[in-house]
């Protein structure tokens, strides 16, 4: 899988980030919350990212990476 960084909330490596893949999918890096109360299948997870990260991605344009 080839991964391209689209937008990040900071310039260091351990920040919420959205990546595009060559599979026409997105990867999301963020905190793993434990207090969400959701029932998730064992093969899935959730991550928490700042809303501003999505706003920045929309402003930048998804395909402008």
N, C-alpha and C positions, 0 to 999 in steps of 0.2 A: 504494500500500500504506500503510495506517495502522499505526503502530507505537506500542506502549505499554510503558514500562519496568516490568518485574515485580520484579526484584531486582538489586542491584548489590553488589559487594564494597567500594565506597567511594562518596563523594559527589562526586568529580570525574569528568570525562567519559571518561577513558582507563583504565577498570578493567574487569575481567570483569563482564559484565552479561548478563541474559537478558531478552528482549523478547517480547511476544505481538504477533501481527499480526491483521489483520482477515480473514486467509485461514485461520484456525485452525491456524497454524503458530507455531513459536518461532524467533527469531533469537538466536544466541549470539555475544557479543563476547568475545574472549580472545586469548591469545598464539598465534601461528602457529609450532608447533614444526617443526623441520627434521630432527630425529634420530629420527623415529618408525619408519622402515623400511617404511611401508605403501606399497602400489602403488595410487594413487588415479587415477581418470579425470581428464582435463584440466579437466572442468567442475566438479569437487568439490574441497573442501579440508577440513582438520580444524583445530579450535582447541582449546586447552587451557584449562580453567577449574578453579578450586579446587572440591573436593568440597563444601566448606562452602557454596558458592553454591547448590548443589542442595538441600542440607539446609535452608538459609534459605528457598528457594522452597517446599519442601514444608511447612515450618512455617507460612509465610504463607498458603499455599493458592493454587493456580494461578489460580483465578477471582476472588480477592479484590483483584486489581489495580485 
